[in-house]
Amino acid sequence: MSTSNPHASGQAGAPAPGTERADLLAMLAKTRHFLRFTTRDLTDEQAGQRTTVSELCLGGLIKHVAAVEQNWVRFILEGPSAMGDFSAMTEEDMAHWADQFKLLPGETLAGVLDDYAAVARRPDDLVAALPDLGASQPLPKAPWFPAGEEWSVRRVLMHIVAETAQHAGHADIIRESLDGAKSMG
């Protein structure tokens, strides 16, 4: 996907303009664009650099958002078991999760962006193909989910949009701290 068109869904058979599906994909494309845009013209070293007191770096944020999107797509297709058992996370699981927020040795910004583009095609294709955005799955057991709650495909997609937008804001702060570049303004 190109960063030049925040509304491109990159798929054949895209939903008709003005429909709920088209609007969801447009919002998702826009938030993805702003997240990716924060990495423009950076080196791998810059993409892995922490510029604030947080552990976050731009390459790591891209990796994290891709992993989150991939997990939620699996949830849509397979249900709560696709998300794993959060109560049984090991130290190794926690270390793997923490690595999502870093650009690790051997990883490149271009590679992370390519992986994110590949991951992003799945929800785009799902939105176009699923017969019912109201179909729901029970949420997995986790301390941050209310017990017994279900989320529809629509709700999952809105969550992906919100998560991506939130991290695009984080990325904008990191980028501005890095070299003064801004996404807007």
Sequence and secondary structure as in RCSB ss.txt:
>XXXX:A:sequence
MSTSNPHASGQAGAPAPGTERADLLAMLAKTRHFLRFTTRDLTDEQAGQRTTVSELCLGGLIKHVAAVEQNWVRF
ILEGPSAMGDFSAMTEEDMAHWADQFKLLPGETLAGVLDDYAAVARRPDDLVAALPDLGASQPLPKAPWFPAGEE
WSVRRVLMHIVAETAQHAGHADIIRESLDGAKSMG
>XXXX:A:secstr
  SS TT    TT   TTSHHHHHHHHHHHHHHHHHHTTTT  HHHHT   SSSS  HHHHHHHHHHHHHHHHHH
HHH GGGG  GGG  HHHHHHHHHTTS  TT  HHHHHHHHHHHHHHHHHHHHH S TT EEE    TTS TT E
EEHHHHHHHHHHHHHHHHHHHHHHHHHHHS  S  
